[in-house]
Amino acid sequence: MNKSYMSFLLLSLLIICGACNDEWTEEQFENYISFKAPLNSEGVCDIYVRYKGEEKTTFQQPLIVSGSTTNGLDRTVHVAVDSDTLEVLNYEHFQNREDFYYRELSSEYFSIPSTVDIKAGENTSLMAIDFTLKDIDMVDKWVLPLTIQDDPSYNYIANPRKYYRKAILRIHPFNDYSGSYSGTALKTTMEGYEDETPIVKEEIRSYVVDENTVFFYAGNIDEDRQDRRNYKIYATFHSTGAVTFYTDNPEMKLQVNKDASFTIMEQMDDVRPYLLHRYITINNIDYQFSDYTMVPNVDINYKVSGSLILERQLNTQIPDEDQAIEW
Protein backbone atom coordinates (compact mmCIF):
# COMPACT_ATOMS: atom_id res chain seq x y z
CA MET A 1 0.00 0.00 0.00
CA ASN A 2 1.65 3.30 -1.08
CA LYS A 3 2.29 6.21 1.25
CA SER A 4 -0.12 8.59 -0.46
CA TYR A 5 -3.01 6.15 0.01
CA MET A 6 -2.12 5.69 3.70
CA SER A 7 -2.07 9.45 4.17
CA PHE A 8 -5.49 9.69 2.54
CA LEU A 9 -6.94 7.07 4.91
CA LEU A 10 -5.53 8.80 7.99
CA LEU A 11 -6.89 12.15 6.86
CA SER A 12 -10.33 10.62 6.24
CA LEU A 13 -10.39 9.05 9.71
CA LEU A 14 -9.46 12.35 11.34
CA ILE A 15 -12.25 14.15 9.50
CA ILE A 16 -14.81 11.48 10.45
CA CYS A 17 -13.76 11.41 14.11
CA GLY A 18 -13.72 15.18 14.28
CA ALA A 19 -17.21 15.33 12.83
CA CYS A 20 -18.42 12.77 15.40
CA ASN A 21 -16.97 14.76 18.27
CA ASP A 22 -18.48 17.99 16.99
CA GLU A 23 -21.86 16.30 16.63
CA TRP A 24 -22.13 15.62 20.36
CA THR A 25 -21.44 19.23 21.28
CA GLU A 26 -24.87 20.10 19.88
CA GLU A 27 -28.29 19.18 21.22
CA GLN A 28 -29.62 15.97 19.68
CA PHE A 29 -33.18 16.14 21.04
CA GLU A 30 -35.82 18.69 21.92
CA ASN A 31 -35.55 20.19 25.42
CA TYR A 32 -39.00 19.03 26.49
CA ILE A 33 -40.24 19.75 30.02
CA SER A 34 -41.73 16.74 31.83
CA PHE A 35 -42.94 15.60 35.22
CA LYS A 36 -41.12 12.72 36.82
CA ALA A 37 -44.20 10.81 37.99
CA PRO A 38 -44.12 7.15 36.85
CA LEU A 39 -47.54 5.52 36.58
CA ASN A 40 -48.72 2.29 38.16
CA SER A 41 -51.09 -0.22 36.53
CA GLU A 42 -54.10 2.02 37.29
CA GLY A 43 -52.59 5.05 35.58
CA VAL A 44 -51.64 7.06 38.68
CA CYS A 45 -48.42 7.83 40.56
CA ASP A 46 -48.49 6.85 44.23
CA ILE A 47 -47.06 9.42 46.65
CA TYR A 48 -46.91 9.20 50.45
CA VAL A 49 -47.48 12.21 52.69
CA ARG A 50 -47.01 12.24 56.47
CA TYR A 51 -50.32 13.22 58.11
CA LYS A 52 -49.88 16.22 60.43
CA GLY A 53 -53.43 17.45 60.93
CA GLU A 54 -53.57 21.22 60.44
CA GLU A 55 -49.81 21.40 60.00
CA LYS A 56 -48.44 21.68 56.47
CA THR A 57 -46.52 18.81 54.86
CA THR A 58 -44.49 19.52 51.72
CA PHE A 59 -43.99 17.04 48.90
CA GLN A 60 -41.32 17.78 46.30
CA GLN A 61 -42.49 16.85 42.79
CA PRO A 62 -39.59 16.66 40.28
CA LEU A 63 -39.64 18.31 36.85
CA ILE A 64 -36.99 17.45 34.27
CA VAL A 65 -35.56 18.90 31.05
CA SER A 66 -34.90 16.25 28.41
CA GLY A 67 -32.00 16.36 25.95
CA SER A 68 -28.46 15.17 25.35
CA THR A 69 -26.78 18.32 26.70
CA THR A 70 -27.17 20.41 29.82
CA ASN A 71 -30.05 22.88 29.85
CA GLY A 72 -28.71 26.27 28.80
CA LEU A 73 -31.65 28.54 29.64
CA ASP A 74 -33.41 29.91 32.69
CA ARG A 75 -36.92 28.54 32.23
CA THR A 76 -40.17 29.39 34.00
CA VAL A 77 -42.53 26.43 33.78
CA HIS A 78 -46.27 27.02 34.17
CA VAL A 79 -48.25 24.28 35.96
CA ALA A 80 -51.94 23.84 36.75
CA VAL A 81 -54.55 21.38 37.99
CA ASP A 82 -55.93 19.24 35.15
CA SER A 83 -59.45 17.96 35.82
CA ASP A 84 -60.20 16.85 32.24
CA THR A 85 -57.56 14.11 32.18
CA LEU A 86 -58.95 12.68 35.42
CA GLU A 87 -62.41 12.27 33.90
CA VAL A 88 -60.97 10.29 30.97
CA LEU A 89 -58.79 8.15 33.23
CA ASN A 90 -61.70 7.20 35.49
CA TYR A 91 -63.89 6.03 32.65
CA GLU A 92 -61.06 4.13 30.93
CA HIS A 93 -60.23 2.16 34.07
CA PHE A 94 -63.55 1.80 35.88
CA GLN A 95 -66.33 2.44 33.33
CA ASN A 96 -69.59 2.72 35.31
CA ARG A 97 -68.22 1.77 38.74
CA GLU A 98 -68.25 5.37 39.93
CA ASP A 99 -67.57 4.30 43.52
CA PHE A 100 -64.11 3.25 42.27
CA TYR A 101 -63.43 6.59 40.58
CA TYR A 102 -60.47 8.66 41.64
CA ARG A 103 -61.60 11.95 43.13
CA GLU A 104 -59.86 15.23 42.56
CA LEU A 105 -58.35 16.48 45.80
CA SER A 106 -60.24 19.50 47.11
CA SER A 107 -58.30 22.77 47.07
CA GLU A 108 -58.66 23.05 50.86
CA TYR A 109 -56.18 20.19 51.21
CA PHE A 110 -53.30 21.48 49.06
CA SER A 111 -51.61 24.45 47.43
CA ILE A 112 -49.29 24.53 44.42
CA PRO A 113 -47.18 27.25 42.83
CA SER A 114 -48.36 28.56 39.45
CA THR A 115 -44.79 28.47 38.09
CA VAL A 116 -41.59 26.54 38.75
CA ASP A 117 -38.14 27.86 37.79
CA ILE A 118 -35.49 25.65 36.19
CA LYS A 119 -32.10 27.38 36.15
CA ALA A 120 -29.59 27.35 33.30
CA GLY A 121 -27.03 24.63 33.90
CA GLU A 122 -29.60 22.40 35.65
CA ASN A 123 -31.80 19.71 34.11
CA THR A 124 -34.13 19.24 37.09
CA SER A 125 -36.15 21.29 39.53
CA LEU A 126 -38.53 20.54 42.40
CA MET A 127 -42.10 21.74 42.60
CA ALA A 128 -43.16 22.18 46.25
CA ILE A 129 -46.71 20.93 46.88
CA ASP A 130 -48.06 21.77 50.34
CA PHE A 131 -50.63 19.41 51.85
CA THR A 132 -52.85 20.04 54.88
CA LEU A 133 -54.96 16.91 55.24
CA LYS A 134 -56.96 17.38 58.45
CA ASP A 135 -60.39 15.65 58.28
CA ILE A 136 -59.77 14.03 54.88
CA ASP A 137 -61.92 10.91 54.42
CA MET A 138 -59.84 8.11 52.92
CA VAL A 139 -62.88 6.05 51.89
CA ASP A 140 -62.41 7.93 48.61
CA LYS A 141 -59.33 7.60 46.39
CA TRP A 142 -57.90 11.11 46.25
CA VAL A 143 -55.64 12.27 43.44
CA LEU A 144 -54.07 15.56 42.42
CA PRO A 145 -53.99 15.78 38.59
CA LEU A 146 -51.39 18.22 37.27
CA THR A 147 -50.33 19.39 33.81
CA ILE A 148 -47.52 21.45 32.32
CA GLN A 149 -49.07 24.32 30.40
CA ASP A 150 -47.86 25.22 26.93
CA ASP A 151 -47.92 28.54 25.06
CA PRO A 152 -45.86 30.04 22.21
CA SER A 153 -44.79 32.85 24.55
CA TYR A 154 -43.15 30.44 27.01
CA ASN A 155 -39.42 29.67 26.71
CA TYR A 156 -39.96 25.91 26.85
CA ILE A 157 -41.92 23.14 25.14
CA ALA A 158 -44.05 20.82 27.25
CA ASN A 159 -43.49 17.16 26.49
CA PRO A 160 -46.09 16.19 23.84
CA ARG A 161 -46.51 12.72 25.37
CA LYS A 162 -49.47 12.80 27.76
CA TYR A 163 -47.96 10.70 30.52
CA TYR A 164 -44.87 12.91 30.72
CA ARG A 165 -46.63 16.24 30.43
CA LYS A 166 -49.13 15.27 33.11
CA ALA A 167 -48.81 13.91 36.64
CA ILE A 168 -51.74 12.21 38.37
CA LEU A 169 -50.61 11.98 41.98
CA ARG A 170 -52.46 9.43 44.13
CA ILE A 171 -52.31 10.78 47.68
CA HIS A 172 -51.55 8.32 50.50
CA PRO A 173 -51.47 10.07 53.89
CA PHE A 174 -49.72 7.97 56.51
CA ASN A 175 -49.13 7.93 60.25
CA ASP A 176 -47.21 5.47 62.44
CA TYR A 177 -50.00 2.87 62.32
CA SER A 178 -51.49 3.04 58.82
CA GLY A 179 -50.77 0.65 55.97
CA SER A 180 -51.36 -2.95 54.93
CA TYR A 181 -51.62 -5.40 57.84
CA SER A 182 -51.20 -9.13 57.48
CA GLY A 183 -54.67 -10.55 58.16
CA THR A 184 -53.85 -14.27 58.27
CA ALA A 185 -54.26 -14.37 62.07
CA LEU A 186 -57.63 -12.58 62.07
CA LYS A 187 -60.70 -14.81 61.73
CA THR A 188 -64.23 -13.80 60.74
CA THR A 189 -67.14 -16.17 61.38
CA MET A 190 -70.86 -15.82 60.73
CA GLU A 191 -73.20 -16.06 63.71
CA GLY A 192 -74.61 -19.60 63.88
CA TYR A 193 -71.74 -21.02 61.80
CA GLU A 194 -68.90 -20.74 64.29
CA ASP A 195 -67.79 -24.33 63.65
CA GLU A 196 -67.39 -23.72 59.91
CA THR A 197 -64.12 -22.64 58.29
CA PRO A 198 -63.62 -18.96 59.15
CA ILE A 199 -63.09 -16.22 56.61
CA VAL A 200 -59.44 -15.11 56.54
CA LYS A 201 -58.11 -12.19 54.46
CA GLU A 202 -54.46 -12.17 53.50
CA GLU A 203 -54.24 -8.40 53.77
CA ILE A 204 -56.24 -5.76 55.61
CA ARG A 205 -55.65 -2.15 54.69
CA SER A 206 -55.88 0.62 57.26
CA TYR A 207 -56.30 4.32 56.46
CA VAL A 208 -55.37 7.53 58.27
CA VAL A 209 -57.95 9.36 60.38
CA ASP A 210 -55.59 11.47 62.51
CA GLU A 211 -52.08 11.22 63.99
CA ASN A 212 -52.95 8.28 66.25
CA THR A 213 -56.07 6.80 64.63
CA VAL A 214 -56.72 4.65 61.57
CA PHE A 215 -59.81 2.97 60.19
CA PHE A 216 -60.30 -0.34 58.43
CA TYR A 217 -63.35 -2.09 57.09
CA ALA A 218 -65.14 -4.54 59.37
CA GLY A 219 -64.70 -8.29 59.00
CA ASN A 220 -64.68 -9.51 55.40
CA ILE A 221 -65.80 -6.17 53.93
CA ASP A 222 -63.22 -4.53 51.68
CA GLU A 223 -62.64 -1.78 49.11
CA ASP A 224 -64.77 -3.58 46.49
CA ARG A 225 -68.03 -3.00 48.39
CA GLN A 226 -69.99 -0.03 47.04
CA ASP A 227 -71.34 0.66 50.53
CA ARG A 228 -67.96 0.24 52.28
CA ARG A 229 -68.19 3.65 53.98
CA ASN A 230 -70.95 2.22 56.21
CA TYR A 231 -68.55 -0.29 57.77
CA LYS A 232 -65.61 1.76 59.01
CA ILE A 233 -64.12 0.64 62.32
CA TYR A 234 -61.77 3.13 63.93
CA ALA A 235 -58.71 2.12 65.95
CA THR A 236 -57.01 4.69 68.20
CA PHE A 237 -53.52 3.84 69.48
CA HIS A 238 -52.73 5.16 72.95
CA SER A 239 -49.34 5.82 74.54
CA THR A 240 -50.25 3.24 77.20
CA GLY A 241 -50.21 0.46 74.59
CA ALA A 242 -54.01 0.18 74.46
CA VAL A 243 -56.06 0.23 71.26
CA THR A 244 -59.65 1.52 71.29
CA PHE A 245 -62.08 0.26 68.63
CA TYR A 246 -65.24 2.24 67.81
CA THR A 247 -67.56 3.28 64.97
CA ASP A 248 -69.66 6.31 64.09
CA ASN A 249 -72.39 4.16 62.53
CA PRO A 250 -74.78 2.69 65.15
CA GLU A 251 -76.52 0.56 62.49
CA MET A 252 -73.42 -1.67 62.43
CA LYS A 253 -74.25 -2.70 66.00
CA LEU A 254 -70.55 -2.89 66.84
CA GLN A 255 -69.82 -4.71 70.07
CA VAL A 256 -66.23 -4.84 71.37
CA ASN A 257 -65.70 -7.88 73.58
CA LYS A 258 -62.09 -7.41 74.72
CA ASP A 259 -59.63 -4.60 75.36
CA ALA A 260 -57.14 -4.67 72.50
CA SER A 261 -53.48 -3.68 72.81
CA PHE A 262 -50.49 -3.19 70.55
CA THR A 263 -46.75 -3.81 70.68
CA ILE A 264 -43.88 -2.45 68.58
CA MET A 265 -40.75 -4.47 67.80
CA GLU A 266 -37.77 -3.30 65.76
CA GLN A 267 -35.04 -5.38 64.14
CA MET A 268 -32.19 -4.59 61.74
CA ASP A 269 -32.02 -6.60 58.53
CA ASP A 270 -29.48 -9.45 58.49
CA VAL A 271 -28.48 -8.89 54.86
CA ARG A 272 -28.96 -5.12 54.52
CA PRO A 273 -27.69 -3.67 57.84
CA TYR A 274 -29.05 -0.18 57.03
CA LEU A 275 -32.65 -1.50 56.77
CA LEU A 276 -34.82 -1.34 59.89
CA HIS A 277 -37.85 -3.63 60.21
CA ARG A 278 -40.57 -2.23 62.47
CA TYR A 279 -43.41 -4.57 63.42
CA ILE A 280 -46.66 -3.32 64.96
CA THR A 281 -48.92 -6.07 66.32
CA ILE A 282 -52.51 -5.46 67.41
CA ASN A 283 -53.45 -8.14 69.95
CA ASN A 284 -56.74 -9.34 71.47
CA ILE A 285 -58.98 -8.18 68.64
CA ASP A 286 -62.47 -9.39 69.47
CA TYR A 287 -65.60 -7.67 68.18
CA GLN A 288 -69.00 -8.35 66.61
CA PHE A 289 -70.86 -6.38 63.97
CA SER A 290 -73.91 -6.59 61.73
CA ASP A 291 -73.82 -6.47 57.92
CA TYR A 292 -77.22 -4.84 57.41
CA THR A 293 -77.03 -3.96 53.71
CA MET A 294 -75.88 -7.12 51.92
CA VAL A 295 -79.39 -8.61 52.04
CA PRO A 296 -82.27 -6.09 52.21
CA ASN A 297 -84.07 -6.09 55.58
CA VAL A 298 -81.80 -8.87 56.93
CA ASP A 299 -78.97 -8.43 59.46
CA ILE A 300 -76.07 -10.86 59.01
CA ASN A 301 -74.02 -10.93 62.21
CA TYR A 302 -70.30 -11.66 62.32
CA LYS A 303 -67.69 -12.25 65.00
CA VAL A 304 -64.09 -11.17 64.38
CA SER A 305 -61.16 -12.27 66.54
CA GLY A 306 -57.40 -12.63 66.40
CA SER A 307 -54.51 -10.26 65.69
CA LEU A 308 -53.02 -8.05 62.95
CA ILE A 309 -49.38 -7.35 62.08
CA LEU A 310 -48.00 -4.36 60.18
CA GLU A 311 -44.41 -4.36 58.91
CA ARG A 312 -42.60 -1.17 57.97
CA GLN A 313 -39.19 -1.29 56.31
CA LEU A 314 -37.15 1.88 56.79
CA ASN A 315 -33.89 2.74 55.05
CA THR A 316 -31.94 4.46 57.84
CA GLN A 317 -29.58 6.05 55.30
CA ILE A 318 -32.35 8.26 53.85
CA PRO A 319 -33.29 11.33 55.96
CA ASP A 320 -36.69 12.03 54.31
CA GLU A 321 -39.25 9.79 56.00
CA ASP A 322 -41.57 9.33 53.02
CA GLN A 323 -38.58 8.26 50.91
CA ALA A 324 -37.00 6.12 53.65
CA ILE A 325 -40.02 3.83 54.01
CA GLU A 326 -39.98 1.07 51.41
CA TRP A 327 -43.63 1.13 50.38
BELBELDA-V958957 format. One record per helix or strand. SS is the DSSP state (a for helix, b for strand). FROM is the first residue (numbers start at 0). TO is the last residue. Records with the same first field share a line. If there is no record, write none. Layout:
# BELBELDA-V958957
SS->FROM-TO  FROM-TO
This chain:
# BELBELDA-V958957
a->2-22  82-93  97-99  106-108  161-164  227-230  249-251  320-323
b->31-34  44-49  56-64  74-80  101-103  109-111  114-117  123-130  140-147  156-157  165-173  178-181  185-189  198-198  202-209  212-216  231-236  241-245  254-255  259-267  274-294  297-314  324-324
